[in-house]
Amino acid sequence: MRTTWDCIVVGAGAAGLSGALVLGRARRRTLVVDAGGQSNRVSEGIGGLLGHDGRPPADFYASARAEVSAYPTVELRQGSVVGGEAVDAGFVLELADGSRETARRVLLAPGMDYRHPELPGAAERWGRSVFHCPFCHGWDHRDEPLGVLDRGASGVQRALLLRLWSDDVTLLSDGPAELDDGDAGRLGDAGVAVDERPVAALRGPGSALTAVVFADGDERPCRGLLVPAPLHQRSTLAEQLGATLSEPGPVVADAIEVDATFRTNMPGLFAAGDVIGGMASVARAIAAGHSAAALIVHDLIDEAHEARDIEPRSPSAAARGR
Ligand SMILES: Cc1cc2nc3c(=O)[nH]c(=O)nc-3n(C[C@H](O)[C@H](O)[C@H](O)COP(=O)(O)OP(=O)(O)OC[C@H]3O[C@@H](n4cnc5c(N)ncnc54)[C@H](O)[C@@H]3O)c2cc1C
């Protein structure tokens, strides 16, 4: 089978666009398919991305797309990959519009589904005043009354972390806090209050938060709420293509397993970004997409040489004898 593309990149978030940039600069025929749902697009700004600190995500992704689009061997296509399979010469991917595309390599960069608690008022504040990552949002809520919705050891650890940004932090355990004496002591020393009352809702205008509402009707002032939001695969695509997923963890439920070269267990299938687990950040996704794409370029060369199907040298290079 003659494949249409050297590589199909699934997802044009930080990881996918970074990979596509490397592939385009290496003149590889690359199709990027993207459903347009980058996980941080609801936020006001990207926190902690060097050179773009605080930049609105939509603005950042538009610039990145423009950069990638400048390379003639790359096509950016709006759409969704809904299925696929590994075949002899690579992969066949099925798009939501019914079209099928073939590629020698696939880079999976579809991001993850962050599942925040289904608390009334959380969805409309997600990524603004309700957040999962203090490194992303802590600075924006510095010196405000803050809450941590969690319990047990992770609640303690996250409350102590959030104290870096505010001296008014409450651990909202929504039931028994499950603290041992050591935990209670550490929270007490740090000045973190603990409130075990069931949490019923969040209140405030628009995406802002002003108070946490308890089941007993009482309220506690709160301008920023740190919540657990475990990451899950957005679809079964990785499994359809033959990738193995990790065992469930507390932060990432089902990452794609990759080695140090971003290869999955399925030959020709690479993955980068949130989908491979670890600390989720835009900087890390960019780095992973970049490295994965460079390794894909090497992999394509190795395959071409093995098949004695190396690309013909350009006439000018041949004339120079190089
Ligand atoms: C609310 C929120 C705020 C955050 N704030 C920050 C921050 O301030 N700073 C920071 O460093 N990190 C932040 N993060 C984390 C950061 O956004 C992620 O780590 C990063 O965006 C991951 O990049 P990615 O390319 O792996 O995935 P994504 O950015 O999620 O991009 C994946 C893309 O693939 C598309 N896609 C998915 N499935 C398919 C498919 N089958 N076919 C085609 N396309 C598909 C999606 O629609 C999406 O466009 C935040 C995360 C969240 C949830």
Ligand as a Chemical Component Dictionary entry (heavy atoms), coordinates in Angstrom:
data_LIG
# 
_chem_comp.id                   LIG 
_chem_comp.type                 NON-POLYMER 
_chem_comp.pdbx_formal_charge   0 
_chem_comp.three_letter_code    LIG 
# 
loop_
_chem_comp_atom.comp_id 
_chem_comp_atom.atom_id 
_chem_comp_atom.alt_atom_id 
_chem_comp_atom.type_symbol 
_chem_comp_atom.charge 
_chem_comp_atom.model_Cartn_x 
_chem_comp_atom.model_Cartn_y 
_chem_comp_atom.model_Cartn_z 
_chem_comp_atom.pdbx_ordinal 
LIG C1  C1  C 0 -8.414 24.363 32.451 1  
LIG C2  C2  C 0 -6.953 24.101 32.210 2  
LIG C3  C3  C 0 -6.061 25.125 32.353 3  
LIG C4  C4  C 0 -4.700 24.890 32.146 4  
LIG N1  N1  N 0 -3.830 25.912 32.316 5  
LIG C5  C5  C 0 -2.529 25.700 32.050 6  
LIG C6  C6  C 0 -1.599 26.754 32.196 7  
LIG O1  O1  O 0 -1.959 27.878 32.582 8  
LIG N2  N2  N 0 -0.295 26.500 31.935 9  
LIG C7  C7  C 0 0.133  25.276 31.520 10 
LIG O2  O2  O 0 1.335  25.101 31.248 11 
LIG N3  N3  N 0 -0.730 24.248 31.380 12 
LIG C8  C8  C 0 -2.046 24.435 31.621 13 
LIG N4  N4  N 0 -2.929 23.408 31.507 14 
LIG C9  C9  C 0 -2.440 22.112 31.023 15 
LIG C10 C10 C 0 -2.234 22.223 29.498 16 
LIG O3  O3  O 0 -3.345 22.851 28.926 17 
LIG C11 C11 C 0 -2.027 20.845 28.883 18 
LIG O4  O4  O 0 -0.980 20.170 29.564 19 
LIG C12 C12 C 0 -1.677 20.971 27.403 20 
LIG O5  O5  O 0 -2.625 21.770 26.743 21 
LIG C13 C13 C 0 -1.624 19.593 26.761 22 
LIG O6  O6  O 0 -1.424 19.744 25.378 23 
LIG P1  P1  P 0 -1.831 18.581 24.376 24 
LIG O7  O7  O 0 -1.375 19.046 23.046 25 
LIG O8  O8  O 0 -1.369 17.272 24.882 26 
LIG O9  O9  O 0 -3.428 18.507 24.446 27 
LIG P2  P2  P 0 -4.542 19.601 24.110 28 
LIG O10 O10 O 0 -4.040 20.983 24.289 29 
LIG O11 O11 O 0 -5.732 19.203 24.907 30 
LIG O12 O12 O 0 -4.827 19.435 22.553 31 
LIG C14 C14 C 0 -5.337 18.247 22.012 32 
LIG C15 C15 C 0 -6.098 18.572 20.744 33 
LIG O13 O13 O 0 -6.436 17.331 20.085 34 
LIG C16 C16 C 0 -7.802 17.383 19.686 35 
LIG N5  N5  N 0 -8.328 16.022 19.576 36 
LIG C17 C17 C 0 -8.646 15.145 20.561 37 
LIG N6  N6  N 0 -9.058 13.977 20.052 38 
LIG C18 C18 C 0 -9.027 14.124 18.703 39 
LIG C19 C19 C 0 -9.362 13.268 17.625 40 
LIG N7  N7  N 0 -9.789 12.005 17.829 41 
LIG N8  N8  N 0 -9.249 13.732 16.363 42 
LIG C20 C20 C 0 -8.792 14.997 16.141 43 
LIG N9  N9  N 0 -8.450 15.860 17.134 44 
LIG C21 C21 C 0 -8.568 15.421 18.401 45 
LIG C22 C22 C 0 -8.468 18.195 20.766 46 
LIG O14 O14 O 0 -9.725 18.677 20.320 47 
LIG C23 C23 C 0 -7.411 19.282 20.995 48 
LIG O15 O15 O 0 -7.569 20.345 20.086 49 
LIG C24 C24 C 0 -4.269 23.605 31.756 50 
LIG C25 C25 C 0 -5.200 22.568 31.608 51 
LIG C26 C26 C 0 -6.526 22.801 31.840 52 
LIG C27 C27 C 0 -7.521 21.697 31.705 53 
# 
loop_
_chem_comp_bond.comp_id 
_chem_comp_bond.atom_id_1 
_chem_comp_bond.atom_id_2 
_chem_comp_bond.value_order 
_chem_comp_bond.pdbx_ordinal 
LIG C1  C2  SING 1  
LIG C2  C3  SING 2  
LIG C2  C26 DOUB 3  
LIG C3  C4  DOUB 4  
LIG C4  N1  SING 5  
LIG C4  C24 SING 6  
LIG N1  C5  DOUB 7  
LIG C5  C6  SING 8  
LIG C5  C8  SING 9  
LIG C6  O1  DOUB 10 
LIG C6  N2  SING 11 
LIG N2  C7  SING 12 
LIG C7  O2  DOUB 13 
LIG C7  N3  SING 14 
LIG N3  C8  DOUB 15 
LIG C8  N4  SING 16 
LIG N4  C9  SING 17 
LIG N4  C24 SING 18 
LIG C9  C10 SING 19 
LIG C10 O3  SING 20 
LIG C10 C11 SING 21 
LIG C11 O4  SING 22 
LIG C11 C12 SING 23 
LIG C12 O5  SING 24 
LIG C12 C13 SING 25 
LIG C13 O6  SING 26 
LIG O6  P1  SING 27 
LIG P1  O7  DOUB 28 
LIG P1  O8  SING 29 
LIG P1  O9  SING 30 
LIG O9  P2  SING 31 
LIG P2  O10 DOUB 32 
LIG P2  O11 SING 33 
LIG P2  O12 SING 34 
LIG O12 C14 SING 35 
LIG C14 C15 SING 36 
LIG C15 O13 SING 37 
LIG C15 C23 SING 38 
LIG O13 C16 SING 39 
LIG C16 N5  SING 40 
LIG C16 C22 SING 41 
LIG N5  C17 SING 42 
LIG N5  C21 SING 43 
LIG C17 N6  DOUB 44 
LIG N6  C18 SING 45 
LIG C18 C19 SING 46 
LIG C18 C21 DOUB 47 
LIG C19 N7  SING 48 
LIG C19 N8  DOUB 49 
LIG N8  C20 SING 50 
LIG C20 N9  DOUB 51 
LIG N9  C21 SING 52 
LIG C22 O14 SING 53 
LIG C22 C23 SING 54 
LIG C23 O15 SING 55 
LIG C24 C25 DOUB 56 
LIG C25 C26 SING 57 
LIG C26 C27 SING 58 
# 
